[in-house]
Each structure stands twice: as C-alpha cells, then as structure tokens.
Amino acid sequence: MKHLPFATVGFIATFVGITSFFFFTLFADNTEGEKSRLASLAKFTRVLATIEKYYVDDIQIDEIVKKSIEGLLNNLDAHSAYLDEKHFKDLKIQTDGEFGGLGITISQKDGALTIIAPMEGTPADKAGVKAGDIILKINKQSTLNMTIDEAVNLMRGKPGTNIELTIVREGEDKPLIVPIVRDIIKIESVYSKKNRK
C-alpha cells in the first residue's frame, strides 16, 4: 500500500509520455503546414481589424466577414457562391418553380423602375400592365432610389393579397393607379409565345 502513490505517479508519467509521443508523431509532418495556416489566419484577422477601424464608412465586423466570404467563394470558380438567408430564399423560389407575386419582369432604365414585360396570364397581365411602364409607387411607397431587389420583395407576397402600382405610361397625361391581386406565379424554364397572324 505504501508504494501505491509511486505506482500511480509512474502510470501517469508513462501515459503522458505515450500520449506526447503519439501527438508528436501525428503532427510532426504538419508543423510547417500549421505554421502557414496560422500565419494566414493572423494576416486575415489583421486585415479585418484594419478595415473595421479605418474604413471610411461605419461597417460592422459581421458585414466585413460576410463580404470576405462572398469574395472568397465568388473567386473560387463559376459554380461557387455564398448565399445569405435572403438569397437562399430566392434560390428556393427559383428551384421550386413558383411564388406569390404579380408576374412581371423589371429592370432599372435611366434610374427608373421599368417593366420589361408581364408574363402572359399572370395578375399583372390581366390588370393591363404593359412593357415600358414605369413604376412610380408600390402601394404608397415611392420607388425613387429603390433597388430591384427591394421592389421585388415588396411586390411578392401571399397569393390573394392586394397591391397597388402607380405607373407612368407613354401617351398617358397622368400616372395610372393599377390595383392587382397577387397569385401563384409559376416559373417556366423556357417561355414561348406564338404570334397570331
């Protein structure tokens, strides 16, 4: 019994020695790789800290990291991309093939939110929206300085809900107010239309 503490100490020393040997064996070859990885991460951290401290606009660290990840993945290859929550939802809409909305394609022309074309048979088409119409307001909200993403988010919604577009149309003296009821819009991978003669 007197030798028990010495036996325990001996066992612990042996265990530590074996563990150290295995760790050394496993990671000896990776020492240079680990140093390089740590140096690269340290450089990245320094850059983030510098941007956060000295960038001309107020920017939060999570926004800097998000932009870093986006840049990293966008530069890997043509098939890699970072999706935040909003863009993931947009991707799901495209892959699921349908969403609640109006059925129009829009773009920015000379700073104005312009309808390229309504999709045939959609709520926008039935409401009389035309290619070339300029959207001044979505409901009561002005589209001045509004991005396409912001406009799309406002126009999409639960099927059966109402929305009002204020549009400017060539040949009309004053803006037109067009009430539309959202519906399920099915996305077709190929759209075709036969011209009637």
Z-matrix of the N, CA and C atoms (Angstrom, degrees):
N
C 1 1.453
C 2 1.512 1 111.35
N 3 1.384 2 115.60 1 -31.41
C 4 1.451 3 118.34 2 -178.77
C 5 1.516 4 111.59 3 -64.26
N 6 1.346 5 116.62 4 -30.22
C 7 1.460 6 120.50 5 -175.74
C 8 1.527 7 113.40 6 -87.56
N 9 1.334 8 117.93 7 -0.76
C 10 1.466 9 121.72 8 -176.86
C 11 1.523 10 112.16 9 -59.89
N 12 1.350 11 118.89 10 -47.29
C 13 1.471 12 118.30 11 179.35
C 14 1.525 13 112.31 12 -59.41
N 15 1.361 14 116.69 13 -39.23
C 16 1.458 15 119.50 14 179.11
C 17 1.531 16 111.08 15 -66.19
N 18 1.333 17 116.44 16 -37.33
C 19 1.468 18 121.18 17 178.53
C 20 1.526 19 109.85 18 -64.89
N 21 1.349 20 116.12 19 -41.49
C 22 1.465 21 120.67 20 -179.91
C 23 1.524 22 110.52 21 -64.03
N 24 1.331 23 115.86 22 -44.79
C 25 1.463 24 120.54 23 179.27
C 26 1.529 25 110.03 24 -62.18
N 27 1.322 26 116.21 25 -40.23
C 28 1.461 27 120.57 26 178.81
C 29 1.518 28 111.62 27 -63.43
N 30 1.340 29 115.66 28 -41.63
C 31 1.466 30 120.36 29 -179.94
C 32 1.532 31 110.33 30 -63.63
N 33 1.348 32 115.80 31 -44.58
C 34 1.471 33 120.43 32 -178.93
C 35 1.530 34 110.04 33 -63.53
N 36 1.329 35 115.69 34 -43.29
C 37 1.468 36 119.40 35 -179.91
C 38 1.526 37 110.70 36 -61.89
N 39 1.337 38 116.31 37 -42.40
C 40 1.469 39 120.69 38 178.61
C 41 1.524 40 110.97 39 -62.87
N 42 1.366 41 115.91 40 -44.56
C 43 1.460 42 121.23 41 -178.93
C 44 1.538 43 110.57 42 -61.53
N 45 1.341 44 115.73 43 -44.87
C 46 1.470 45 120.51 44 179.06
C 47 1.523 46 110.54 45 -62.53
N 48 1.325 47 116.13 46 -41.38
C 49 1.460 48 120.51 47 -179.97
C 50 1.520 49 111.86 48 -62.24
N 51 1.357 50 115.90 49 -46.20
C 52 1.479 51 120.43 50 -179.72
C 53 1.527 52 110.57 51 -64.24
N 54 1.341 53 115.42 52 -44.30
C 55 1.474 54 120.13 53 -179.94
C 56 1.523 55 110.89 54 -60.85
N 57 1.335 56 115.85 55 -44.40
C 58 1.470 57 120.47 56 179.35
C 59 1.515 58 110.85 57 -61.44
N 60 1.345 59 115.14 58 -40.72
C 61 1.469 60 119.82 59 -179.69
C 62 1.535 61 110.65 60 -61.65
N 63 1.355 62 115.18 61 -46.72
C 64 1.466 63 119.22 62 -179.58
C 65 1.534 64 111.43 63 -63.39
N 66 1.329 65 116.80 64 -43.74
C 67 1.467 66 120.39 65 179.53
C 68 1.527 67 110.70 66 -62.41
N 69 1.328 68 115.68 67 -42.44
C 70 1.459 69 119.87 68 178.98
C 71 1.523 70 110.82 69 -62.48
N 72 1.345 71 115.57 70 -43.07
C 73 1.463 72 121.07 71 -179.53
C 74 1.526 73 111.08 72 -64.35
N 75 1.347 74 115.56 73 -43.52
C 76 1.465 75 119.92 74 -177.32
C 77 1.517 76 112.62 75 -66.98
N 78 1.335 77 116.87 76 -41.10
C 79 1.462 78 119.84 77 -170.18
C 80 1.529 79 114.27 78 -105.79
N 81 1.346 80 117.51 79 -0.40
C 82 1.461 81 119.76 80 -178.77
C 83 1.518 82 111.16 81 -60.83
N 84 1.349 83 116.48 82 -41.48
C 85 1.458 84 120.93 83 -178.13
C 86 1.529 85 112.07 84 -71.28
N 87 1.349 86 115.86 85 -22.41
C 88 1.462 87 119.52 86 -175.53
C 89 1.522 88 113.22 87 -95.75
N 90 1.342 89 117.63 88 4.22
C 91 1.459 90 120.43 89 -175.05
C 92 1.526 91 111.36 90 -57.67
N 93 1.341 92 116.87 91 -48.26
C 94 1.461 93 120.34 92 -179.44
C 95 1.525 94 111.10 93 -65.21
N 96 1.329 95 115.87 94 -40.43
C 97 1.468 96 120.12 95 178.37
C 98 1.519 97 112.23 96 -63.32
N 99 1.344 98 115.37 97 -41.18
C 100 1.466 99 120.12 98 179.46
C 101 1.526 100 111.02 99 -66.78
N 102 1.333 101 116.45 100 -39.85
C 103 1.467 102 120.42 101 178.04
C 104 1.527 103 109.86 102 -61.32
N 105 1.332 104 115.72 103 -44.30
C 106 1.461 105 120.46 104 -179.78
C 107 1.528 106 111.34 105 -63.56
N 108 1.348 107 115.84 106 -41.30
C 109 1.467 108 121.16 107 179.05
C 110 1.527 109 110.40 108 -63.38
N 111 1.335 110 116.66 109 -45.84
C 112 1.467 111 121.20 110 -179.77
C 113 1.525 112 111.31 111 -64.61
N 114 1.323 113 117.01 112 -38.47
C 115 1.469 114 120.88 113 178.65
C 116 1.526 115 110.67 114 -65.07
N 117 1.337 116 115.66 115 -41.59
C 118 1.473 117 120.09 116 179.21
C 119 1.520 118 111.13 117 -65.54
N 120 1.339 119 117.09 118 -43.57
C 121 1.459 120 120.85 119 178.43
C 122 1.526 121 111.57 120 -64.09
N 123 1.336 122 116.13 121 -37.80
C 124 1.463 123 120.27 122 177.77
C 125 1.529 124 110.54 123 -64.32
N 126 1.336 125 116.31 124 -41.50
C 127 1.466 126 120.69 125 177.97
C 128 1.536 127 110.36 126 -61.67
N 129 1.329 128 116.06 127 -45.18
C 130 1.466 129 121.51 128 179.85
C 131 1.535 130 110.66 129 -60.68
N 132 1.332 131 116.06 130 -43.21
C 133 1.468 132 121.30 131 179.48
C 134 1.519 133 110.95 132 -62.97
N 135 1.348 134 116.71 133 -40.54
C 136 1.465 135 120.51 134 178.70
C 137 1.529 136 111.08 135 -63.91
N 138 1.329 137 116.24 136 -41.53
C 139 1.469 138 120.51 137 179.05
C 140 1.531 139 110.23 138 -63.01
N 141 1.334 140 117.03 139 -45.37
C 142 1.469 141 120.85 140 178.24
C 143 1.526 142 111.20 141 -58.19
N 144 1.330 143 115.75 142 -45.38
C 145 1.466 144 120.78 143 -179.03
C 146 1.525 145 111.20 144 -63.79
N 147 1.339 146 116.60 145 -39.25
C 148 1.471 147 121.06 146 179.68
C 149 1.524 148 111.02 147 -65.61
N 150 1.347 149 116.10 148 -44.44
C 151 1.469 150 120.35 149 178.71
C 152 1.523 151 110.10 150 -62.21
N 153 1.323 152 115.55 151 -46.60
C 154 1.469 153 119.97 152 -178.76
C 155 1.531 154 111.41 153 -59.32
N 156 1.332 155 116.37 154 -36.42
C 157 1.464 156 120.65 155 -175.50
C 158 1.528 157 113.21 156 -83.38
N 159 1.350 158 116.78 157 -40.06
C 160 1.462 159 119.14 158 -169.46
C 161 1.531 160 115.30 159 -111.95
N 162 1.319 161 118.88 160 -5.57
C 163 1.469 162 119.26 161 -177.63
C 164 1.528 163 110.20 162 -60.84
N 165 1.336 164 115.80 163 143.48
C 166 1.460 165 121.61 164 -172.65
C 167 1.535 166 112.70 165 -61.26
N 168 1.339 167 117.56 166 -35.81
C 169 1.462 168 121.72 167 177.87
C 170 1.519 169 109.89 168 -100.65
N 171 1.334 170 114.75 169 158.16
C 172 1.463 171 119.95 170 176.74
C 173 1.528 172 108.17 171 -73.66
N 174 1.307 173 116.87 172 118.89
C 175 1.469 174 120.61 173 -177.91
C 176 1.525 175 109.36 174 -136.43
N 177 1.317 176 115.86 175 135.59
C 178 1.463 177 121.57 176 -177.26
C 179 1.530 178 110.22 177 -85.61
N 180 1.318 179 115.45 178 154.90
C 181 1.470 180 120.91 179 -176.76
C 182 1.528 181 112.16 180 -61.45
N 183 1.355 182 117.63 181 -35.68
C 184 1.468 183 118.98 182 -179.60
C 185 1.529 184 111.32 183 -67.19
N 186 1.348 185 116.66 184 -32.17
C 187 1.463 186 120.68 185 177.08
C 188 1.534 187 110.27 186 -70.60
N 189 1.326 188 116.64 187 -38.85
C 190 1.472 189 120.66 188 177.82
C 191 1.526 190 110.04 189 -63.09
N 192 1.333 191 116.10 190 -45.35
C 193 1.472 192 120.51 191 -179.48
C 194 1.526 193 110.36 192 -63.91
N 195 1.341 194 116.12 193 -41.72
C 196 1.475 195 120.48 194 178.96
C 197 1.521 196 110.62 195 -59.42
N 198 1.349 197 116.62 196 -46.46
C 199 1.461 198 120.36 197 179.67
C 200 1.532 199 111.01 198 -65.01
N 201 1.336 200 116.27 199 -35.53
C 202 1.472 201 120.45 200 178.05
C 203 1.523 202 110.77 201 -63.28
N 204 1.336 203 116.06 202 -45.22
C 205 1.468 204 120.62 203 179.83
C 206 1.522 205 110.62 204 -64.23
N 207 1.354 206 115.93 205 -43.07
C 208 1.471 207 119.89 206 178.75
C 209 1.526 208 110.51 207 -59.17
N 210 1.355 209 115.63 208 -45.98
C 211 1.462 210 119.88 209 -179.95
C 212 1.519 211 112.05 210 -63.20
N 213 1.328 212 115.85 211 -41.46
C 214 1.466 213 120.70 212 179.66
C 215 1.526 214 110.94 213 -59.90
N 216 1.330 215 116.38 214 -51.86
C 217 1.464 216 120.03 215 -175.29
C 218 1.525 217 112.26 216 -71.14
N 219 1.342 218 116.97 217 -36.51
C 220 1.464 219 119.74 218 178.84
C 221 1.519 220 112.30 219 -64.56
N 222 1.346 221 116.04 220 -27.00
C 223 1.456 222 119.84 221 -178.12
C 224 1.522 223 113.66 222 -93.52
N 225 1.328 224 117.37 223 -4.27
C 226 1.471 225 119.54 224 178.48
C 227 1.527 226 110.84 225 -69.71
N 228 1.315 227 115.85 226 -56.90
C 229 1.458 228 121.94 227 178.86
C 230 1.526 229 108.51 228 -165.17
N 231 1.309 230 116.46 229 178.37
C 232 1.472 231 121.18 230 -175.21
C 233 1.526 232 112.93 231 -72.04
N 234 1.337 233 117.52 232 -12.10
C 235 1.465 234 120.39 233 -173.99
C 236 1.524 235 113.86 234 -107.34
N 237 1.330 236 117.50 235 -1.15
C 238 1.460 237 120.78 236 -178.65
C 239 1.523 238 110.15 237 -104.34
N 240 1.327 239 116.26 238 138.15
C 241 1.468 240 120.83 239 178.94
C 242 1.518 241 109.49 240 -157.88
N 243 1.324 242 115.33 241 152.25
C 244 1.460 243 121.72 242 175.95
C 245 1.521 244 108.57 243 -97.71
N 246 1.318 245 117.59 244 129.25
C 247 1.455 246 122.05 245 179.51
C 248 1.524 247 109.78 246 -115.06
N 249 1.335 248 116.06 247 118.80
C 250 1.459 249 118.19 248 170.87
C 251 1.520 250 108.05 249 -79.65
N 252 1.326 251 117.32 250 -176.44
C 253 1.469 252 120.27 251 -173.83
C 254 1.527 253 111.99 252 -59.16
N 255 1.346 254 116.63 253 -43.52
C 256 1.462 255 120.28 254 -177.37
C 257 1.526 256 111.06 255 -65.02
N 258 1.345 257 116.42 256 -47.02
C 259 1.460 258 119.42 257 -178.27
C 260 1.534 259 111.87 258 -68.41
N 261 1.338 260 116.42 259 -29.34
C 262 1.466 261 119.64 260 175.39
C 263 1.527 262 110.05 261 -65.95
N 264 1.357 263 116.50 262 -41.44
C 265 1.468 264 120.12 263 177.41
C 266 1.522 265 110.87 264 -63.13
N 267 1.359 266 116.03 265 -41.10
C 268 1.469 267 120.41 266 177.98
C 269 1.529 268 111.02 267 -61.49
N 270 1.336 269 116.01 268 -40.76
C 271 1.462 270 120.25 269 178.85
C 272 1.522 271 110.55 270 -64.08
N 273 1.339 272 116.12 271 -41.37
C 274 1.466 273 119.68 272 178.87
C 275 1.527 274 111.13 273 -62.31
N 276 1.332 275 116.51 274 -38.27
C 277 1.466 276 120.63 275 177.62
C 278 1.520 277 109.75 276 -61.38
N 279 1.351 278 116.06 277 -44.07
C 280 1.462 279 119.53 278 -179.03
C 281 1.524 280 111.97 279 -66.90
N 282 1.345 281 116.50 280 -39.32
C 283 1.458 282 119.11 281 -177.73
C 284 1.521 283 112.41 282 -79.39
N 285 1.347 284 116.92 283 -32.22
C 286 1.463 285 119.25 284 176.60
C 287 1.520 286 110.93 285 -72.07
N 288 1.349 287 116.33 286 -27.75
C 289 1.456 288 120.03 287 173.94
C 290 1.509 289 116.00 288 89.69
N 291 1.350 290 119.93 289 5.35
C 292 1.455 291 120.01 290 177.25
C 293 1.520 292 110.88 291 -157.79
N 294 1.352 293 115.01 292 155.14
C 295 1.454 294 121.90 293 178.40
C 296 1.529 295 108.95 294 -158.85
N 297 1.326 296 115.95 295 166.55
C 298 1.462 297 120.13 296 176.43
C 299 1.516 298 109.68 297 -88.15
N 300 1.324 299 116.94 298 122.41
C 301 1.463 300 119.38 299 -177.13
C 302 1.505 301 112.66 300 -171.75
N 303 1.349 302 115.24 301 -155.06
C 304 1.475 303 121.44 302 -174.71
C 305 1.523 304 113.24 303 -106.48
N 306 1.326 305 116.63 304 -30.74
C 307 1.461 306 119.85 305 -179.38
C 308 1.517 307 113.27 306 89.76
N 309 1.332 308 116.79 307 44.63
C 310 1.464 309 120.45 308 176.54
C 311 1.518 310 109.73 309 -128.76
N 312 1.323 311 114.73 310 153.13
C 313 1.460 312 121.50 311 172.37
C 314 1.520 313 106.87 312 -106.95
N 315 1.345 314 116.59 313 129.98
C 316 1.468 315 120.16 314 -177.42
C 317 1.522 316 111.21 315 -124.36
N 318 1.336 317 114.97 316 159.76
C 319 1.462 318 121.04 317 175.17
C 320 1.523 319 108.41 318 -149.47
N 321 1.324 320 115.74 319 173.56
C 322 1.460 321 121.48 320 174.64
C 323 1.522 322 107.91 321 -99.83
N 324 1.339 323 116.74 322 120.91
C 325 1.461 324 120.70 323 175.90
C 326 1.512 325 108.24 324 -123.42
N 327 1.334 326 115.98 325 115.71
C 328 1.469 327 121.36 326 -178.15
C 329 1.528 328 111.13 327 52.80
N 330 1.329 329 115.94 328 38.68
C 331 1.462 330 121.31 329 177.07
C 332 1.516 331 114.59 330 81.99
N 333 1.333 332 117.41 331 -1.47
C 334 1.471 333 120.87 332 -178.78
C 335 1.525 334 110.04 333 -105.30
N 336 1.329 335 115.99 334 139.68
C 337 1.469 336 121.73 335 178.60
C 338 1.534 337 108.23 336 -75.82
N 339 1.323 338 115.53 337 108.72
C 340 1.467 339 120.92 338 -169.72
C 341 1.524 340 110.86 339 -117.58
N 342 1.338 341 114.75 340 138.98
C 343 1.471 342 120.47 341 177.93
C 344 1.520 343 109.10 342 -82.23
N 345 1.328 344 115.29 343 122.18
C 346 1.466 345 120.13 344 176.66
C 347 1.525 346 108.97 345 -76.32
N 348 1.339 347 115.43 346 -49.09
C 349 1.468 348 119.78 347 177.87
C 350 1.513 349 110.10 348 -170.76
N 351 1.347 350 116.76 349 144.74
C 352 1.467 351 119.70 350 169.51
C 353 1.531 352 108.96 351 -83.32
N 354 1.324 353 116.59 352 146.63
C 355 1.460 354 120.23 353 176.24
C 356 1.528 355 108.44 354 -79.56
N 357 1.303 356 116.37 355 138.02
C 358 1.466 357 121.68 356 -174.35
C 359 1.535 358 111.33 357 -60.57
N 360 1.330 359 115.66 358 131.40
C 361 1.465 360 121.35 359 175.98
C 362 1.513 361 114.87 360 84.45
N 363 1.341 362 117.75 361 0.35
C 364 1.465 363 121.29 362 -179.08
C 365 1.531 364 110.01 363 -87.85
N 366 1.338 365 117.42 364 168.48
C 367 1.471 366 120.29 365 178.95
C 368 1.527 367 113.42 366 -54.07
N 369 1.334 368 117.92 367 -40.72
C 370 1.468 369 120.97 368 179.62
C 371 1.516 370 111.26 369 -64.48
N 372 1.319 371 116.15 370 -41.04
C 373 1.466 372 121.57 371 178.53
C 374 1.529 373 110.18 372 -63.53
N 375 1.333 374 116.26 373 -45.36
C 376 1.473 375 120.70 374 -179.79
C 377 1.524 376 112.20 375 -66.53
N 378 1.358 377 116.13 376 -29.16
C 379 1.468 378 120.40 377 -179.21
C 380 1.531 379 111.96 378 -80.43
N 381 1.331 380 116.69 379 -6.66
C 382 1.464 381 119.93 380 176.50
C 383 1.515 382 115.67 381 92.25
N 384 1.337 383 116.55 382 13.95
C 385 1.466 384 119.78 383 177.18
C 386 1.531 385 108.59 384 -67.09
N 387 1.347 386 115.97 385 140.80
C 388 1.461 387 119.97 386 -175.94
C 389 1.520 388 112.12 387 -124.83
N 390 1.333 389 114.72 388 157.54
C 391 1.467 390 120.39 389 174.79
C 392 1.522 391 108.55 390 -61.54
N 393 1.335 392 116.24 391 136.31
C 394 1.459 393 120.71 392 179.68
C 395 1.518 394 113.35 393 95.86
N 396 1.349 395 117.39 394 -13.42
C 397 1.468 396 119.66 395 175.76
C 398 1.524 397 109.50 396 -62.62
N 399 1.327 398 115.41 397 139.37
C 400 1.467 399 120.91 398 176.75
C 401 1.520 400 108.74 399 -104.21
N 402 1.339 401 116.10 400 127.26
C 403 1.468 402 120.90 401 -178.61
C 404 1.531 403 108.80 402 -86.68
N 405 1.333 404 115.94 403 114.11
C 406 1.468 405 121.05 404 177.65
C 407 1.516 406 111.82 405 -85.67
N 408 1.348 407 114.96 406 -40.05
C 409 1.465 408 120.18 407 -177.89
C 410 1.516 409 110.24 408 -140.57
N 411 1.334 410 115.29 409 147.16
C 412 1.467 411 122.04 410 169.49
C 413 1.515 412 104.85 411 -114.35
N 414 1.316 413 116.52 412 114.23
C 415 1.459 414 122.33 413 -164.88
C 416 1.527 415 106.66 414 55.97
N 417 1.308 416 119.76 415 -122.57
C 418 1.469 417 120.58 416 -179.95
C 419 1.527 418 112.49 417 -101.06
N 420 1.346 419 115.95 418 3.90
C 421 1.467 420 120.32 419 -174.20
C 422 1.526 421 111.34 420 -92.37
N 423 1.330 422 116.03 421 124.65
C 424 1.461 423 121.57 422 179.17
C 425 1.521 424 110.52 423 -66.50
N 426 1.331 425 115.50 424 143.63
C 427 1.470 426 120.04 425 178.79
C 428 1.529 427 111.96 426 -92.86
N 429 1.335 428 116.82 427 5.34
C 430 1.457 429 120.53 428 178.38
C 431 1.525 430 109.41 429 -60.83
N 432 1.312 431 116.50 430 126.76
C 433 1.476 432 123.85 431 -178.53
C 434 1.529 433 113.14 432 64.01
N 435 1.317 434 117.58 433 15.99
C 436 1.468 435 121.46 434 178.89
C 437 1.527 436 109.17 435 -86.07
N 438 1.328 437 116.48 436 135.96
C 439 1.468 438 119.68 437 177.05
C 440 1.527 439 109.86 438 -79.49
N 441 1.316 440 115.35 439 163.93
C 442 1.468 441 120.14 440 178.15
C 443 1.526 442 110.31 441 -62.23
N 444 1.345 443 116.71 442 -41.53
C 445 1.466 444 121.00 443 178.55
C 446 1.522 445 111.19 444 -58.90
N 447 1.339 446 116.81 445 -44.26
C 448 1.466 447 120.69 446 179.68
C 449 1.522 448 110.87 447 -63.35
N 450 1.345 449 116.35 448 -42.20
C 451 1.464 450 120.78 449 179.37
C 452 1.525 451 111.36 450 -64.07
N 453 1.330 452 116.36 451 -44.45
C 454 1.466 453 121.00 452 179.38
C 455 1.524 454 110.49 453 -61.15
N 456 1.334 455 117.09 454 -42.60
C 457 1.466 456 121.06 455 179.47
C 458 1.525 457 111.62 456 -62.43
N 459 1.333 458 116.86 457 -36.33
C 460 1.468 459 120.32 458 178.58
C 461 1.528 460 111.66 459 -71.32
N 462 1.332 461 116.36 460 -36.76
C 463 1.470 462 119.76 461 -175.88
C 464 1.527 463 112.98 462 -80.65
N 465 1.328 464 116.66 463 -28.29
C 466 1.461 465 118.39 464 175.71
C 467 1.523 466 109.24 465 -75.37
N 468 1.300 467 116.43 466 152.61
C 469 1.461 468 119.89 467 179.59
C 470 1.518 469 111.45 468 174.34
N 471 1.298 470 115.20 469 -173.74
C 472 1.459 471 121.41 470 -176.75
C 473 1.531 472 110.34 471 -67.12
N 474 1.337 473 117.45 472 130.45
C 475 1.465 474 120.07 473 177.04
C 476 1.532 475 110.96 474 -55.70
N 477 1.336 476 115.28 475 138.84
C 478 1.462 477 120.64 476 -179.89
C 479 1.513 478 113.42 477 95.22
N 480 1.348 479 117.61 478 -8.08
C 481 1.465 480 120.18 479 178.70
C 482 1.528 481 110.36 480 -90.80
N 483 1.332 482 115.62 481 154.14
C 484 1.466 483 121.61 482 -174.95
C 485 1.517 484 111.69 483 -92.45
N 486 1.322 485 114.92 484 149.34
C 487 1.459 486 122.46 485 174.10
C 488 1.525 487 107.17 486 -145.56
N 489 1.318 488 115.61 487 153.38
C 490 1.458 489 120.62 488 -178.45
C 491 1.524 490 109.05 489 -128.96
N 492 1.325 491 116.45 490 125.28
C 493 1.461 492 121.59 491 176.44
C 494 1.521 493 109.34 492 -106.97
N 495 1.322 494 116.04 493 132.14
C 496 1.467 495 120.46 494 171.07
C 497 1.516 496 106.17 495 -101.95
N 498 1.337 497 116.00 496 118.37
C 499 1.465 498 120.11 497 -173.54
C 500 1.534 499 111.65 498 -124.24
N 501 1.323 500 113.86 499 153.59
C 502 1.464 501 121.43 500 172.57
C 503 1.522 502 106.15 501 -108.48
N 504 1.331 503 114.89 502 129.51
C 505 1.477 504 119.87 503 -178.06
C 506 1.520 505 108.96 504 -124.85
N 507 1.300 506 115.14 505 137.12
C 508 1.463 507 120.15 506 178.55
C 509 1.532 508 109.69 507 -59.74
N 510 1.329 509 115.50 508 131.68
C 511 1.462 510 120.28 509 179.83
C 512 1.515 511 113.61 510 95.47
N 513 1.338 512 116.73 511 -11.20
C 514 1.472 513 120.99 512 178.06
C 515 1.528 514 109.30 513 -99.30
N 516 1.338 515 116.01 514 139.20
C 517 1.470 516 121.04 515 -177.20
C 518 1.521 517 113.20 516 -72.16
N 519 1.311 518 116.67 517 -32.30
C 520 1.466 519 119.98 518 -177.34
C 521 1.529 520 110.43 519 -138.63
N 522 1.338 521 116.36 520 162.88
C 523 1.472 522 119.20 521 -179.11
C 524 1.532 523 112.32 522 -59.97
N 525 1.319 524 115.68 523 147.12
C 526 1.461 525 122.38 524 178.36
C 527 1.521 526 109.45 525 -102.56
N 528 1.321 527 116.33 526 139.27
C 529 1.463 528 120.87 527 174.54
C 530 1.524 529 107.61 528 -102.31
N 531 1.331 530 115.29 529 119.58
C 532 1.473 531 120.79 530 -175.04
C 533 1.529 532 109.47 531 -115.75
N 534 1.349 533 117.20 532 107.91
C 535 1.472 534 119.23 533 174.93
C 536 1.532 535 110.05 534 -80.15
N 537 1.318 536 116.27 535 136.68
C 538 1.472 537 121.42 536 -179.07
C 539 1.526 538 108.61 537 -136.50
N 540 1.327 539 116.35 538 144.77
C 541 1.461 540 121.68 539 174.32
C 542 1.531 541 107.63 540 -106.06
N 543 1.325 542 115.77 541 121.96
C 544 1.466 543 120.16 542 -179.53
C 545 1.523 544 110.75 543 -61.26
N 546 1.322 545 114.41 544 150.48
C 547 1.465 546 120.76 545 177.47
C 548 1.522 547 108.32 546 -146.15
N 549 1.329 548 115.94 547 172.01
C 550 1.465 549 120.49 548 175.66
C 551 1.527 550 108.33 549 -68.09
N 552 1.326 551 115.39 550 125.80
C 553 1.461 552 121.15 551 177.66
C 554 1.520 553 107.41 552 -107.28
N 555 1.315 554 116.22 553 120.35
C 556 1.459 555 120.75 554 178.71
C 557 1.530 556 108.43 555 -93.02
N 558 1.328 557 114.80 556 129.20
C 559 1.465 558 119.75 557 179.77
C 560 1.518 559 109.33 558 -88.86
N 561 1.323 560 116.07 559 124.16
C 562 1.461 561 120.98 560 176.92
C 563 1.522 562 107.74 561 -101.16
N 564 1.332 563 115.88 562 133.26
C 565 1.461 564 119.15 563 179.89
C 566 1.527 565 110.82 564 -67.70
N 567 1.336 566 116.45 565 -29.33
C 568 1.464 567 121.06 566 175.89
C 569 1.514 568 107.47 567 -131.28
N 570 1.338 569 115.87 568 127.98
C 571 1.461 570 120.40 569 179.42
C 572 1.522 571 108.76 570 -114.31
N 573 1.318 572 116.85 571 130.91
C 574 1.457 573 120.38 572 177.82
C 575 1.519 574 109.91 573 -134.98
N 576 1.322 575 114.67 574 153.38
C 577 1.456 576 120.26 575 179.67
C 578 1.511 577 108.31 576 -144.22
N 579 1.320 578 116.00 577 128.96
C 580 1.455 579 120.01 578 -179.67
C 581 1.519 580 109.40 579 -91.63
N 582 1.350 581 116.02 580 127.28
C 583 1.459 582 119.87 581 178.94
C 584 1.519 583 110.31 582 -74.02
N 585 1.322 584 113.98 583 132.64
C 586 1.466 585 118.48 584 177.52
C 587 1.527 586 109.20 585 -83.75
N 588 1.311 587 115.98 586 137.24
C 589 1.479 588 120.96 587 179.56
C 590 1.529 589 109.60 588 -98.25
